[in-house]
Amino acid sequence: MSRFPRRATPRRYLMCSPAHFKVTYSINPWMDPSKPVDVPLAVAQWEDLRDRYRSLGHTVEELTPRPGLPDMVFAANGATVIGGRVLGARFAYPERGPEAVAHLEWFREHGFTDLLEPTHVNEGEGDFAVTSSYVLAGRGFRASPLSHGEAQEFFGCPVIGLDLVDPRYYHLDTALAVLSDAGDAGDAGDAGDDVMYYPPAFSPGSQAVLRRLFPDALIAEEPDAVALGLNAVSDGLHVLLPQGAVGLFAPLRERGYEPVPMDLSELLKGGGSVKCCTQELRG
């Protein structure tokens, strides 16, 4: 059992239906245009995730999907929001470029006024993972290293760069998940951040940084990483993750979390799962 009682903290999320989801190009190793997508099944799986969040007491806002933008379902990539401040995305591939515009339009229409259109490539929470102490920032396949300084200046938070070296884990959110932070613990105990990650996805130096920052992190094994088990969302107690990552269930329970397996098999064809579909609106 965990030394610390876990507590769910209500969250606010932004999601986008996969009504137009399909795989017509390949910009990561998971995408194979020769494999057909069952769109009604993808929508049903996505709705199950959305409804699960709501049943757990979270607020889910919805971004209207746009024809011709099949990857809009991966809403985590559209921006990063901390303290009500919105750092927009700048996509590495032109196929996804218009998504950044759609996200910023949504934020403006919904009362967000502190927005920054970035100069450097970043793909939102794909490569920015927010803890109570740091913003962890991936680089190597999508985000520009220059985006890290841009984020640090905008948010006023320390940004820790991490080098990704395995193309299967092209975004940080495929290789690392934040499980809890000081805000989740409240007065109950644990004052530190808790994460889980897959070490071989990172360079040796970045592995050393992660060991120093998170000496008690949950270390994932390859079968669970390949199942995109680290593309997970936690509210401090419940951890929603792909159902195929069965090796993570027991270690999560030992730490006091409640794993919530989700079936997003159709969206895995695009290289994304729970976290990719979920942008958190903080503050």
Secondary structure by P-SEA (a helix, b strand, c coil): cccbbbbbcbbbbbbbbccccccccccccccccccccaaaaaaaaaaaaaaaaaaabbbbbbccccccccccccccccccccccccbbbbbccccccaaaaaaaaaaaaacccccccccbbbccccccccccccbbbbccccccaaaaaaaaaacccbbbbbbbcccccccccccccccccccccccccccccccccccccccaaaaaaaaaaccccccccaaaaaaccccccccccccccccccccaaaaaaaabbbbbbbccccccccccccccccccccc
